[in-house]
């Protein structure tokens, strides 16, 4: 087995940086990119302390185009472990074409989750098909609006 192909390109990394700046300003945190082995994108610090771990996603559809947001079960499990052992939350932040939103993965309880098998079939990569969780779009808080 060789190295797995990396699907991030300069454009996706640039979009991630731009969205990271937006998220950092909104939450008033400093973001630090994490190495791949952590399975999450950033650690956010506020006043020298860990504020949260972050997973950032850019999407090419509107927020309400689909009733749920799908993310890998492994990301959810990482969020739960981080919270269990470090007490730090993990936020999933998504930038849709019409707005941005966040949901705290570590706050979602297993009975709130719809678990399925799926993923991408267009890249002929068997690792793209995996257990997924479906998060109801109503669970997201809008980034840019105070609640």
LINFENGI-V772308 format. One record per helix or strand of 2 or more residues. SS is the DSSP state (H for helix, E for strand). FROM is the first residue (numbers start at 1). LEN is the number of residues. Records with the same first field share a line. If there is no record, write none. Layout:
# LINFENGI-V772308
SS = FROM-LEN  FROM-LEN
This chain:
# LINFENGI-V772308
H = 10-18  36-3  63-3  73-14  105-3  110-3  126-3  137-3
E = 30-4  42-5  49-10  68-5  89-7  100-5  114-6  129-8  141-3
